[in-house]
Amino acid sequence: MKIIRPITVTDAVLDSSNVTENDFAEWAVGTTYADGDKVIVLSTHRIYESLVGSNTGNDPTTDDGTNWLDISATNRWKAFDQTITDQTANTTSITYTFDPQSLTNAIAFFNVDGVEIEVTMTDPTEGVVYNNTVSLVDNGAVDNWYGYFFEPIVRRSEIVLLDLPNYASATIDVSINANTGDDAKVGQIVFGSQKTLGLTTYGTSLGIQDYSTKDTDAFGNVVITERRFAQLVDYDVKMATSTVRDVQKTLASYRATPLVYTGTDDGTYGDLVYGYYRSFGINISTPSYSDATIEVEGLV
């Protein structure tokens, strides 16, 4: 089992993108806004909606909710807002260039729509040190010729790459490609340094926390309201007893920080999650090996 400790994406880290940041006009202190008008603020990369008419001179970034409602990140920055459901979208491709400014050897993508992802690392001295193009076609459920020819194409929505070389000064270019004319989309891009906690064992369980509602009225009619859901993974992990203290300290230090958790090197079994752990426990089973359970809830 591994975690990715994320690097916060700031203006200094995000060098460039082909996704424009022009969702709405930028807020201007001297402009009067009507109820329902939307603006963006480039310093926060957020979209705000006016809640009142004759709205003049009220800064959305410091407003207490009386005049402005914080709607979401701008389209360019939705990929880094810790909300997986809201996707950055762009026609045909989404490209980003990052300058992490620290060691980065892993990257993960969540809620992706497209046909392939390309990741390139370039060191200022050594040039291109990593280039990998990953197809998003998922053939995991195809186990016979009938399925190969007649089942609909299924695409992976989560990808993790743990084989990036250890460079602290390299830039990272990401391209999420769709078919020409279609929208490429991504919910979150998370990159940083990886750390191994132990070996994921069979017995790890997967599920979801569904926030949809199903209500039945007095006549027996069922009204279903579909809402978001969160991934749940209960990892069973075996680790060297000598590392127990380090694992405990690592998890404790990230108790309020979302991390990428993966039980396998490629998330084969749906064990790739970006979120918080609900709880963890470590049983010191033998002098050599110990057993742990880590329950993780994904962000929505």
BAFI-3210 file (N, C-alpha, C; in Angstrom, 3 decimals, decimal comma, padded with zeros to 6 digits):
// residues 300
n [1|2|3|4|5|6|7|8|9|10|11|12|13|14|15|16|17|18|19|20|21|22|23|24|25|26|27|28|29|30|31|32|33|34|35|36|37|38|39|40|41|42|43|44|45|46|47|48|49|50|51|52|53|54|55|56|57|58|59|60|61|62|63|64|65|66|67|68|69|70|71|72|73|74|75|76|77|78|79|80|81|82|83|84|85|86|87|88|89|90|91|92|93|94|95|96|97|98|99|100|101|102|103|104|105|106|107|108|109|110|111|112|113|114|115|116|117|118|119|120|121|122|123|124|125|126|127|128|129|130|131|132|133|134|135|136|137|138|139|140|141|142|143|144|145|146|147|148|149|150|151|152|153|154|155|156|157|158|159|160|161|162|163|164|165|166|167|168|169|170|171|172|173|174|175|176|177|178|179|180|181|182|183|184|185|186|187|188|189|190|191|192|193|194|195|196|197|198|199|200|201|202|203|204|205|206|207|208|209|210|211|212|213|214|215|216|217|218|219|220|221|222|223|224|225|226|227|228|229|230|231|232|233|234|235|236|237|238|239|240|241|242|243|244|245|246|247|248|249|250|251|252|253|254|255|256|257|258|259|260|261|262|263|264|265|266|267|268|269|270|271|272|273|274|275|276|277|278|279|280|281|282|283|284|285|286|287|288|289|290|291|292|293|294|295|296|297|298|299|300]
n.u [000,843|000,455|000,883|000,266|001,729|000,458|001,385|000,602|-001,190|-000,366|-000,249|002,425|003,229|001,637|002,416|001,392|-001,504|-003,829|-006,414|-008,570|-009,069|-011,701|-014,338|-016,358|-016,800|-014,191|-014,373|-014,996|-014,292|-015,721|-017,988|-021,495|-023,500|-026,154|-028,727|-027,910|-025,916|-022,755|-019,281|-015,680|-012,757|-009,459|-007,356|-008,129|-009,102|-011,789|-015,377|-018,046|-021,376|-023,709|-025,832|-027,621|-029,307|-028,046|-025,347|-022,465|-019,022|-018,532|-016,342|-015,955|-014,212|-013,887|-016,367|-019,102|-021,028|-023,332|-023,620|-022,384|-022,098|-019,992|-019,370|-017,851|-014,627|-012,823|-013,027|-010,463|-009,163|-010,594|-009,547|-007,937|-009,229|-010,003|-012,428|-013,916|-016,056|-016,740|-015,635|-012,803|-013,069|-012,436|-012,310|-011,325|-008,647|-006,904|-004,359|-001,642|001,127|003,393|005,401|006,681|008,616|009,697|010,505|008,953|007,402|005,182|001,872|-001,621|-004,884|-008,295|-011,743|-011,755|-012,407|-011,826|-009,555|-006,879|-003,987|-001,144|002,000|004,806|008,084|010,517|013,805|015,827|018,527|019,079|017,149|014,325|013,150|011,227|008,490|005,263|002,490|-000,790|-003,409|-006,913|-008,755|-010,498|-010,050|-010,500|-012,770|-013,299|-013,430|-013,832|-014,377|-016,818|-017,476|-015,333|-015,891|-018,565|-019,420|-019,923|-017,448|-015,469|-014,128|-011,355|-011,640|-010,003|-006,559|-003,266|000,160|003,140|005,756|007,368|010,507|012,913|013,154|013,833|013,706|012,440|010,083|006,609|004,626|001,310|-001,140|-004,424|-006,301|-008,998|-011,318|-011,267|-012,970|-014,622|-015,203|-012,511|-012,111|-011,478|-011,525|-009,824|-006,345|-003,562|-000,384|002,854|005,093|005,616|004,926|005,600|003,516|003,071|002,249|-000,526|-003,137|-005,164|-008,586|-008,990|-011,537|-014,075|-016,302|-019,098|-020,170|-023,249|-024,951|-027,402|-031,018|-033,902|-037,191|-040,431|-043,792|-047,120|-048,682|-047,148|-045,457|-042,242|-039,663|-036,722|-033,743|-030,909|-027,649|-024,293|-021,581|-019,264|-016,174|-015,323|-012,792|-011,539|-008,611|-006,587|-003,512|-000,190|002,758|006,260|007,196|009,053|008,521|006,214|005,857|006,658|004,718|002,426|002,960|003,123|000,489|-000,929|000,002|-001,196|-003,890|-005,842|-005,618|-006,223|-005,158|-003,690|-004,510|-003,477|-003,873|-002,624|-000,150|-001,299|-003,949|-005,672|-007,840|-009,829|-008,977|-007,928|-007,941|-008,792|-008,706|-009,669|-008,529|-010,804|-010,393|-007,728|-005,982|-003,422|-002,141|000,240|001,493|003,540|007,080|008,296|006,394|003,514|-000,039|-002,379|-005,321|-006,829|-009,169|-010,580|-012,167|-013,273|-013,060|-015,809]
n.v [-001,190|002,210|005,754|009,010|011,986|015,076|017,873|021,217|022,979|025,989|029,398|029,672|027,068|026,067|026,410|026,772|026,395|025,038|025,540|028,113|030,876|032,239|032,135|033,861|037,460|039,313|040,275|043,674|046,517|048,899|048,263|047,724|045,075|042,876|040,911|037,541|037,753|036,578|036,344|036,158|035,787|036,282|036,051|034,210|032,242|031,547|031,257|033,495|034,304|036,911|037,826|039,789|042,738|045,766|045,607|046,793|047,411|045,475|043,168|039,968|038,072|038,631|038,837|038,089|036,327|037,659|039,264|037,887|034,614|031,878|029,918|027,901|026,549|028,083|026,986|026,175|025,650|023,728|021,220|021,043|021,495|019,853|018,632|016,048|015,504|017,840|018,788|019,859|020,966|020,758|021,308|018,606|018,382|018,601|020,440|020,801|022,428|021,888|023,136|021,697|022,227|020,703|017,365|015,050|012,117|010,692|010,572|011,148|010,709|011,612|010,914|011,041|011,807|010,723|009,578|008,978|009,561|011,568|011,880|013,813|014,329|016,822|017,595|020,415|020,125|017,484|017,066|015,445|013,118|011,346|009,843|008,943|007,408|006,663|004,524|004,967|003,015|000,325|-002,956|-004,805|-006,278|-007,843|-011,031|-012,897|-013,724|-012,815|-010,688|-009,028|-008,184|-007,203|-005,993|-002,752|-000,122|000,446|002,888|003,786|005,674|006,500|006,935|006,027|006,818|005,556|005,485|007,650|009,298|010,259|013,419|016,691|019,137|019,052|019,826|019,099|017,909|017,507|015,876|015,407|013,623|013,642|012,296|013,984|016,996|016,168|016,643|016,740|015,748|016,218|015,444|015,652|016,295|015,010|015,264|014,370|013,248|009,796|007,238|004,164|002,177|-000,438|-003,866|-004,521|-006,747|-009,653|-009,495|-006,890|-004,484|-003,019|-000,271|002,066|005,281|006,402|009,329|009,782|010,043|008,150|008,361|007,524|008,156|008,621|007,058|005,088|005,743|006,060|008,362|009,172|010,778|011,464|011,781|012,789|010,434|008,784|007,051|004,121|002,433|-000,247|-000,991|-003,834|-004,336|-005,492|-005,073|-004,414|-004,915|-003,212|-000,817|000,208|002,364|004,539|004,478|004,982|007,616|008,935|008,683|009,972|012,570|013,368|013,533|015,432|016,005|015,488|012,610|010,597|007,261|004,000|000,588|-001,104|-001,059|000,091|000,571|-001,512|-002,998|-001,225|000,122|002,612|005,705|009,069|010,886|011,034|009,236|007,413|005,969|004,161|001,196|-000,636|-003,792|-005,313|-008,015|-010,001|-010,246|-009,709|-009,039|-006,970|-006,283|-004,168|-002,117|000,166|002,516|004,265|007,140|008,446|011,666|013,641]
n.w [000,000|-000,783|-000,297|-001,660|-001,011|-001,311|-003,400|-003,033|-005,446|-006,690|-007,974|-008,517|-008,940|-011,028|-014,226|-016,880|-019,055|-021,433|-020,929|-020,707|-018,462|-018,251|-017,446|-016,521|-016,468|-014,848|-011,441|-010,650|-008,760|-009,106|-010,518|-010,822|-009,765|-010,631|-008,974|-009,071|-010,980|-012,146|-011,374|-011,720|-009,654|-010,032|-008,247|-006,361|-007,931|-008,170|-008,635|-008,200|-007,145|-007,325|-004,691|-004,232|-005,516|-007,072|-006,319|-005,297|-004,938|-003,008|-001,948|-003,190|-002,098|000,567|001,555|003,750|002,976|002,650|000,365|-001,697|-003,129|-002,912|-005,570|-007,017|-007,997|-010,725|-014,171|-015,114|-012,707|-011,359|-011,353|-009,162|-006,782|-004,706|-005,036|-006,447|-008,152|-009,620|-012,700|-014,620|-017,928|-021,428|-024,942|-026,911|-025,742|-022,589|-021,232|-018,983|-017,490|-014,985|-012,328|-009,869|-007,886|-005,912|-004,772|-006,840|-007,517|-008,239|-009,610|-009,861|-011,289|-011,244|-011,842|-014,702|-018,111|-021,269|-023,856|-023,575|-021,484|-021,264|-019,804|-019,146|-018,007|-017,593|-017,137|-016,318|-016,861|-017,820|-019,727|-021,284|-019,060|-018,523|-020,103|-020,733|-022,091|-021,420|-022,092|-021,691|-022,036|-020,663|-020,281|-018,372|-017,642|-019,812|-020,772|-022,726|-026,240|-027,222|-025,497|-026,142|-028,745|-028,696|-026,312|-024,807|-025,054|-022,271|-020,151|-018,103|-015,134|-013,157|-012,636|-011,708|-011,532|-010,581|-011,222|-011,787|-012,192|-009,662|-009,418|-008,393|-009,581|-011,984|-014,596|-015,139|-017,669|-018,571|-020,464|-021,247|-023,368|-025,642|-028,087|-031,241|-031,135|-029,061|-025,516|-023,283|-019,908|-016,398|-012,958|-010,667|-010,307|-008,827|-007,453|-006,168|-003,582|-003,083|-000,624|000,892|002,843|003,527|002,708|000,824|001,547|000,695|001,521|001,862|001,476|-000,637|-001,301|-001,371|-000,179|-000,392|-001,180|-002,202|-002,065|-001,169|-001,099|000,133|-000,486|001,015|-000,603|-001,551|-003,616|-004,956|-004,662|-006,084|-005,514|-007,090|-005,936|-005,068|-004,493|-002,307|-002,489|-000,662|000,990|002,743|003,853|004,274|005,665|005,672|007,436|008,165|011,503|012,585|011,347|012,347|014,175|012,591|010,539|012,036|012,960|010,490|009,401|011,426|011,145|008,820|009,316|008,819|006,191|002,780|001,033|-001,588|-001,747|-002,451|-003,000|-004,733|-007,391|-009,605|-009,131|-009,769|-008,736|-008,142|-005,946|-005,636|-004,161|-003,381|-000,612|002,872|005,785|007,752|010,064|011,691|012,613|014,242|014,651|016,493|015,500|015,333|016,165|013,757|011,687|011,354|011,502|009,924|009,729|007,621|007,143|004,565|003,285|000,300|-001,333|-002,612]
ca.u [000,000|001,217|000,184|000,922|001,623|000,253|001,919|-000,471|-001,032|-000,500|000,137|003,845|003,387|000,988|003,078|000,552|-002,572|-004,625|-007,759|-008,628|-009,770|-012,596|-015,699|-017,184|-015,981|-013,543|-015,015|-014,415|-014,799|-016,634|-019,120|-022,695|-023,960|-027,539|-028,938|-027,697|-024,728|-021,596|-017,973|-014,540|-011,659|-008,274|-006,451|-008,586|-009,521|-013,126|-016,556|-018,966|-022,675|-024,298|-027,057|-028,464|-029,216|-027,274|-024,202|-021,310|-017,927|-018,423|-015,328|-016,421|-013,265|-013,986|-017,787|-019,535|-022,150|-024,493|-023,722|-021,827|-022,036|-018,859|-019,979|-016,907|-013,392|-012,948|-012,866|-009,049|-008,669|-011,398|-008,720|-007,102|-010,057|-010,368|-013,793|-013,714|-017,204|-016,643|-014,552|-012,271|-013,443|-011,922|-012,515|-010,278|-007,543|-006,570|-002,927|-001,094|002,550|003,613|006,752|006,404|009,625|010,116|010,530|007,674|007,620|003,910|000,776|-002,882|-005,975|-009,585|-012,923|-011,231|-013,101|-010,942|-009,078|-005,531|-003,275|000,300|002,754|006,212|008,928|011,689|014,787|016,518|019,871|019,101|016,106|013,176|013,560|010,079|007,376|004,396|001,130|-001,625|-004,759|-007,966|-009,634|-010,426|-010,439|-010,443|-013,945|-013,439|-012,796|-014,185|-014,427|-018,095|-017,324|-014,371|-016,482|-019,916|-019,662|-019,520|-016,117|-015,433|-012,894|-010,955|-011,845|-008,926|-005,241|-002,131|001,479|004,074|007,098|008,076|011,840|013,079|013,771|013,240|013,665|011,835|008,712|005,732|003,606|000,201|-002,112|-005,566|-006,762|-010,260|-011,482|-011,371|-014,298|-015,224|-014,608|-011,684|-012,515|-010,789|-012,010|-008,684|-004,980|-002,814|000,977|003,720|006,015|004,949|005,505|005,060|003,128|003,125|001,757|-001,963|-003,440|-006,540|-009,425|-009,315|-012,913|-014,429|-017,712|-019,369|-021,104|-024,162|-025,685|-028,717|-032,140|-035,044|-038,318|-041,699|-044,904|-048,199|-049,308|-046,166|-044,630|-040,845|-038,980|-035,278|-032,918|-029,535|-026,649|-022,926|-021,192|-017,845|-015,592|-014,859|-011,894|-011,024|-007,396|-005,851|-002,114|000,850|003,976|007,326|006,949|010,004|008,029|004,896|005,868|006,726|003,416|001,497|003,263|002,785|-000,956|-001,384|000,355|-002,086|-005,258|-006,761|-005,158|-006,531|-004,037|-004,008|-004,243|-003,627|-003,451|-001,801|000,638|-002,069|-005,358|-006,340|-009,065|-010,674|-008,473|-007,302|-008,856|-008,268|-009,571|-009,193|-008,829|-011,760|-009,730|-006,761|-005,528|-002,268|-001,970|001,618|001,182|004,756|008,248|008,719|005,348|002,315|-001,201|-003,076|-006,519|-006,937|-010,445|-010,442|-013,337|-012,879|-013,758|-016,870]
ca.v [000,000|003,445|007,030|010,132|013,215|016,015|019,223|022,175|023,685|027,439|030,106|029,424|025,674|025,908|027,281|027,119|025,462|025,449|025,842|029,535|031,241|033,329|031,636|035,070|038,661|039,445|041,246|045,016|047,209|049,981|047,772|047,349|043,761|042,527|039,625|036,423|037,933|035,789|036,912|035,385|036,524|035,540|035,803|033,001|031,299|031,103|031,880|034,005|034,750|037,994|037,441|040,982|043,717|046,981|045,102|047,591|047,624|044,399|042,224|038,589|037,243|038,935|038,944|037,090|035,573|038,539|039,803|036,986|033,183|031,191|028,828|026,816|026,977|028,323|025,756|025,777|025,250|022,664|020,018|021,102|022,089|018,801|018,189|015,144|015,497|018,998|018,511|020,753|020,470|021,521|020,571|017,747|018,063|019,452|020,391|021,574|022,336|022,147|023,253|021,346|022,858|019,745|015,994|014,520|010,823|010,006|011,436|010,420|011,419|011,104|011,324|011,426|011,429|010,914|008,326|008,690|010,563|011,583|012,576|013,987|015,075|017,399|018,187|021,501|019,709|016,210|016,993|014,581|011,961|010,435|010,076|007,778|007,600|005,596|004,424|004,898|001,880|-000,663|-004,294|-005,708|-007,150|-008,607|-012,334|-013,818|-013,050|-012,102|-009,422|-008,189|-007,607|-006,682|-005,183|-001,352|000,252|001,015|003,629|003,987|007,043|006,812|006,458|006,425|006,492|005,553|005,216|008,869|009,326|011,177|014,700|017,778|020,384|018,800|020,254|017,996|018,235|016,564|016,061|014,495|013,733|013,038|012,276|015,330|017,598|015,809|017,296|016,055|016,199|015,618|015,956|016,037|015,862|015,072|014,776|014,604|012,159|008,597|006,557|002,819|001,870|-001,876|-004,711|-004,733|-008,176|-010,031|-009,143|-005,483|-004,399|-001,809|000,085|003,487|005,991|007,041|010,448|009,861|009,793|007,409|008,665|006,917|008,942|007,874|006,173|004,100|006,222|006,250|009,482|008,979|011,942|011,007|012,733|012,317|009,332|008,719|005,713|003,617|001,287|-000,693|-001,704|-004,721|-004,094|-006,152|-004,245|-004,808|-004,369|-002,115|000,420|000,532|003,711|005,503|004,492|005,672|009,049|009,458|008,815|010,995|013,896|013,687|013,235|016,440|016,316|014,426|011,955|009,506|005,936|002,932|-000,709|-001,733|-000,068|000,709|000,676|-002,535|-003,535|-000,143|000,457|003,930|006,652|010,361|011,312|011,002|007,986|007,530|005,420|003,112|000,442|-001,492|-004,906|-005,815|-009,448|-010,768|-009,360|-009,390|-008,431|-006,498|-006,144|-002,906|-001,826|001,606|002,772|005,523|007,647|009,338|012,937|013,546]
ca.w [000,000|-000,864|-000,279|-002,324|-000,237|-002,423|-003,489|-003,278|-006,717|-006,573|-009,197|-008,762|-009,370|-012,326|-015,198|-018,021|-019,403|-022,591|-020,438|-020,403|-017,225|-018,632|-017,234|-016,448|-016,341|-013,549|-010,559|-010,640|-007,582|-009,448|-011,305|-010,068|-010,198|-010,318|-008,319|-009,983|-011,807|-011,740|-011,670|-011,233|-009,027|-010,453|-007,125|-005,672|-008,971|-007,778|-009,234|-007,179|-007,649|-006,542|-003,991|-004,074|-006,577|-006,780|-005,560|-005,720|-003,999|-002,017|-002,408|-002,979|-001,349|001,995|001,897|004,728|002,436|002,516|-000,987|-002,698|-002,850|-003,535|-006,326|-007,310|-008,653|-012,165|-014,950|-015,140|-011,394|-010,758|-011,253|-007,956|-005,724|-003,770|-005,320|-007,570|-009,059|-010,513|-013,636|-015,637|-019,259|-022,563|-026,181|-027,482|-024,833|-021,450|-020,974|-017,877|-017,212|-013,563|-011,774|-008,470|-007,036|-004,895|-005,274|-007,292|-008,173|-008,424|-010,025|-009,976|-011,948|-010,786|-012,610|-016,005|-019,338|-022,411|-024,449|-023,112|-020,704|-021,488|-018,760|-019,510|-017,073|-018,250|-016,223|-017,010|-017,259|-018,535|-020,746|-020,996|-018,260|-018,392|-021,009|-020,657|-022,568|-020,863|-022,654|-020,682|-022,310|-019,588|-020,737|-017,233|-017,543|-021,048|-020,559|-023,807|-027,535|-027,367|-024,796|-026,856|-029,953|-028,604|-025,122|-025,024|-024,579|-020,924|-019,937|-016,713|-014,658|-012,209|-013,068|-010,874|-012,064|-009,461|-011,744|-012,157|-011,580|-008,531|-009,759|-007,610|-010,351|-013,286|-014,872|-015,526|-018,661|-018,569|-021,540|-021,223|-024,741|-026,038|-029,539|-031,797|-031,013|-027,779|-024,352|-022,301|-018,582|-015,258|-011,686|-009,832|-010,591|-007,566|-007,615|-005,018|-003,269|-002,606|000,529|001,085|004,224|003,748|001,624|000,878|001,525|000,404|002,660|001,634|000,976|-001,373|-001,253|-001,560|000,686|-001,338|-000,599|-002,823|-001,163|-001,688|-000,211|-000,248|000,047|001,648|-001,581|-001,979|-004,725|-004,567|-005,300|-005,941|-005,842|-007,239|-005,472|-005,161|-003,620|-001,966|-002,451|000,621|000,929|004,039|003,492|005,179|005,307|006,461|007,432|009,094|012,842|012,827|010,731|012,914|014,742|011,493|009,875|012,941|012,928|009,161|009,288|012,374|010,644|007,699|009,746|008,286|004,848|001,825|000,374|-002,501|-001,201|-003,432|-002,488|-005,761|-008,125|-010,684|-008,770|-010,566|-008,144|-007,656|-004,618|-005,713|-003,531|-002,937|000,486|004,253|006,485|008,853|011,250|011,408|013,780|013,958|015,584|016,466|015,494|015,614|016,175|012,391|010,889|012,034|010,638|010,109|008,940|007,363|006,484|003,849|002,580|-000,772|-001,526|-003,619]
c.u [000,880|000,290|000,971|000,655|001,592|001,012|000,760|-000,186|-001,359|-000,156|001,603|004,084|002,790|001,580|002,141|-000,500|-003,257|-006,079|-007,791|-009,409|-010,635|-014,052|-016,712|-016,239|-015,372|-014,239|-014,247|-015,083|-015,833|-017,862|-020,279|-023,260|-025,395|-027,587|-028,790|-026,516|-023,569|-020,317|-016,900|-013,548|-010,392|-007,329|-006,833|-008,978|-010,878|-014,194|-017,505|-020,252|-023,248|-025,633|-028,040|-028,363|-028,417|-026,044|-022,938|-020,282|-017,775|-017,504|-015,808|-015,511|-013,323|-015,434|-018,183|-020,704|-023,399|-024,700|-023,273|-021,859|-020,872|-019,407|-019,029|-015,598|-013,685|-012,635|-011,413|-008,615|-009,535|-010,590|-007,891|-007,892|-010,530|-011,849|-013,745|-014,835|-017,149|-015,411|-014,101|-012,586|-012,874|-012,050|-011,232|-009,158|-007,482|-005,072|-002,576|000,419|002,772|005,104|006,638|007,372|010,017|009,992|009,128|007,939|006,328|002,844|-000,471|-003,947|-007,295|-010,712|-012,505|-012,184|-012,171|-010,524|-007,664|-004,992|-001,786|000,964|004,220|006,909|010,182|012,580|015,556|017,919|019,852|018,036|014,964|013,659|012,421|009,027|006,534|003,006|000,299|-002,993|-005,774|-008,965|-009,410|-010,961|-010,489|-011,594|-014,163|-012,685|-013,207|-014,321|-015,717|-017,998|-016,398|-015,023|-017,775|-020,218|-019,218|-018,133|-016,233|-014,094|-012,622|-011,157|-010,815|-007,629|-004,211|-000,852|002,492|005,515|007,825|009,446|011,949|013,887|013,048|013,065|012,998|010,455|007,916|004,686|002,567|-000,723|-003,184|-006,283|-008,078|-010,284|-011,707|-012,810|-015,029|-014,541|-013,736|-012,036|-011,664|-011,282|-010,900|-007,396|-004,178|-001,419|001,795|004,647|005,246|005,678|004,822|004,757|003,241|002,618|000,266|-002,259|-004,881|-007,357|-009,756|-010,700|-013,187|-015,920|-017,888|-020,244|-021,991|-024,958|-027,015|-029,800|-033,235|-036,194|-039,596|-042,837|-045,998|-048,871|-048,337|-045,316|-043,220|-040,242|-037,486|-034,554|-031,466|-028,575|-025,262|-022,696|-019,685|-017,384|-015,153|-013,949|-011,384|-009,814|-006,939|-004,396|-001,204|002,129|005,016|007,078|007,876|009,515|006,722|004,855|005,879|005,383|002,393|001,716|002,875|001,291|-001,491|-001,112|-000,541|-003,546|-006,274|-006,371|-005,554|-005,274|-004,571|-003,582|-004,419|-003,079|-002,562|-001,084|-000,139|-003,560|-006,227|-007,716|-010,028|-010,256|-007,765|-008,300|-008,106|-009,199|-008,867|-009,382|-009,815|-011,129|-008,652|-006,375|-004,406|-002,157|-000,553|001,544|002,373|005,922|008,668|007,673|004,159|001,211|-001,940|-004,354|-006,624|-008,203|-010,415|-011,759|-012,881|-013,654|-014,807|-016,683]
c.v [001,242|004,646|008,018|011,371|014,385|017,326|020,160|022,942|025,155|028,076|029,872|028,018|025,449|026,912|027,725|026,050|025,968|025,716|027,303|029,778|032,473|032,900|032,779|036,266|038,727|040,535|042,568|045,831|048,271|049,558|047,396|046,058|043,528|041,184|038,504|036,578|037,102|036,483|035,908|036,333|035,717|035,244|034,544|031,900|030,683|031,878|032,284|034,483|035,816|037,546|038,595|041,842|044,929|046,659|045,801|047,651|046,564|043,308|040,789|037,756|037,495|039,024|037,800|036,243|036,407|038,954|038,831|035,544|032,583|029,930|027,641|027,417|027,299|027,027|025,281|025,154|024,203|021,383|019,975|021,560|021,085|018,419|017,355|015,258|016,649|018,850|019,754|020,141|021,378|020,668|019,894|017,407|019,061|019,317|021,286|021,384|022,767|022,283|022,978|021,964|021,995|018,344|015,507|013,220|010,018|011,022|010,586|011,328|010,777|011,718|011,876|010,952|011,735|009,574|007,972|009,855|010,433|012,435|012,617|014,791|015,542|018,067|019,276|021,133|018,491|016,088|016,088|013,327|010,973|010,830|008,808|008,163|006,391|005,642|004,310|003,786|000,805|-002,004|-005,304|-006,681|-007,984|-009,925|-013,358|-013,016|-012,290|-010,725|-008,474|-007,469|-006,839|-005,868|-003,737|-001,076|000,930|001,699|003,799|005,450|007,451|006,181|006,909|005,953|006,661|005,366|006,468|008,883|010,423|012,412|015,807|019,056|020,211|019,433|019,048|018,520|017,120|016,899|014,979|014,666|012,994|012,916|013,697|015,834|017,246|016,573|016,324|016,622|015,516|016,277|016,437|015,491|016,071|014,508|015,146|013,430|010,988|007,997|005,199|002,596|000,386|-002,604|-004,932|-006,221|-008,414|-009,924|-007,668|-005,397|-003,028|-001,548|001,554|003,987|006,818|008,126|010,700|009,567|009,037|007,576|008,039|007,718|008,031|006,877|005,113|004,507|006,530|007,396|009,341|010,249|011,496|012,116|012,113|011,110|009,380|007,276|005,377|002,423|000,999|-001,582|-002,615|-004,693|-004,867|-005,348|-004,817|-004,148|-003,191|-000,784|000,915|001,972|004,761|005,604|005,239|007,185|009,668|009,680|009,886|012,401|014,334|013,424|014,233|016,854|015,187|013,917|011,015|008,208|004,914|001,633|-001,466|-000,636|000,624|000,820|-000,345|-002,900|-002,451|000,345|001,801|004,979|007,939|010,867|011,235|009,602|008,282|007,068|004,450|002,441|-000,486|-002,538|-005,445|-007,329|-010,313|-009,794|-008,919|-008,607|-008,045|-006,294|-004,851|-002,883|-000,300|001,823|004,169|005,865|008,662|010,653|012,768|014,617]
c.w [000,000|-000,724|-001,133|-001,493|-001,208|-002,271|-003,810|-004,562|-006,507|-007,912|-009,538|-009,302|-010,756|-013,322|-016,304|-018,242|-020,660|-022,206|-020,022|-019,114|-017,503|-018,499|-017,219|-016,403|-014,944|-012,731|-010,579|-009,551|-007,937|-010,236|-010,385|-010,653|-009,754|-009,590|-009,356|-010,909|-011,254|-012,197|-011,271|-010,579|-009,288|-009,299|-006,354|-006,642|-008,630|-008,551|-008,116|-007,857|-006,725|-005,960|-003,851|-005,331|-006,121|-005,928|-006,063|-004,598|-002,939|-002,559|-002,157|-002,091|000,150|002,463|002,832|004,249|002,270|001,066|-002,074|-002,200|-003,616|-004,218|-006,484|-007,770|-010,114|-012,910|-014,945|-013,820|-010,709|-010,571|-009,978|-006,731|-004,674|-003,866|-006,583|-008,590|-010,054|-011,398|-014,401|-016,991|-020,331|-023,822|-026,647|-026,503|-023,686|-021,232|-019,795|-017,863|-015,771|-013,268|-010,277|-007,466|-005,843|-005,477|-005,606|-008,035|-008,334|-008,816|-010,210|-010,574|-011,525|-011,610|-013,972|-017,104|-020,501|-022,960|-023,988|-022,294|-021,011|-020,413|-019,164|-018,422|-017,796|-017,219|-016,964|-017,485|-018,175|-019,627|-020,319|-020,271|-018,067|-019,402|-021,060|-021,138|-022,146|-021,514|-021,521|-020,961|-021,254|-020,099|-019,599|-017,148|-018,798|-020,889|-021,616|-025,106|-027,744|-026,709|-025,529|-028,027|-029,703|-027,341|-025,386|-024,444|-023,218|-020,731|-018,446|-016,331|-013,620|-012,700|-012,040|-011,534|-010,937|-009,904|-012,217|-011,479|-010,530|-008,937|-008,985|-008,415|-011,712|-013,391|-015,362|-016,495|-018,681|-019,730|-021,419|-022,554|-024,941|-027,559|-030,039|-031,739|-029,739|-026,651|-023,569|-020,928|-017,520|-013,979|-010,771|-010,411|-009,314|-007,815|-006,391|-004,814|-002,673|-001,407|000,672|002,566|004,536|002,524|001,813|000,723|001,098|001,686|002,655|000,994|000,371|-001,242|-001,574|-000,423|-000,231|-000,619|-001,311|-001,788|-001,899|-000,695|-000,770|000,375|000,583|000,707|-002,111|-003,161|-004,229|-005,378|-005,008|-006,398|-005,885|-006,847|-005,585|-004,255|-003,404|-001,991|-001,028|000,381|002,333|003,750|004,633|004,747|006,248|006,322|008,379|010,443|013,144|012,258|011,351|013,424|013,639|010,771|010,730|012,900|011,584|009,040|010,230|011,834|009,492|008,040|009,193|006,870|003,903|001,141|-000,698|-001,832|-002,315|-002,859|-003,457|-006,549|-009,228|-010,367|-009,476|-010,032|-007,676|-006,296|-004,585|-005,223|-003,196|-001,844|001,828|004,826|007,617|010,156|010,794|012,715|013,372|015,055|015,443|016,632|015,877|015,687|014,778|011,620|011,749|011,011|010,969|009,274|008,834|006,555|005,891|003,162|001,545|-000,750|-002,617|-004,685]
res [m|k|i|i|r|p|i|t|v|t|d|a|v|l|d|s|s|n|v|t|e|n|d|f|a|e|w|a|v|g|t|t|y|a|d|g|d|k|v|i|v|l|s|t|h|r|i|y|e|s|l|v|g|s|n|t|g|n|d|p|t|t|d|d|g|t|n|w|l|d|i|s|a|t|n|r|w|k|a|f|d|q|t|i|t|d|q|t|a|n|t|t|s|i|t|y|t|f|d|p|q|s|l|t|n|a|i|a|f|f|n|v|d|g|v|e|i|e|v|t|m|t|d|p|t|e|g|v|v|y|n|n|t|v|s|l|v|d|n|g|a|v|d|n|w|y|g|y|f|f|e|p|i|v|r|r|s|e|i|v|l|l|d|l|p|n|y|a|s|a|t|i|d|v|s|i|n|a|n|t|g|d|d|a|k|v|g|q|i|v|f|g|s|q|k|t|l|g|l|t|t|y|g|t|s|l|g|i|q|d|y|s|t|k|d|t|d|a|f|g|n|v|v|i|t|e|r|r|f|a|q|l|v|d|y|d|v|k|m|a|t|s|t|v|r|d|v|q|k|t|l|a|s|y|r|a|t|p|l|v|y|t|g|t|d|d|g|t|y|g|d|l|v|y|g|y|y|r|s|f|g|i|n|i|s|t|p|s|y|s|d|a|t|i|e|v|e|g|l|v]
***
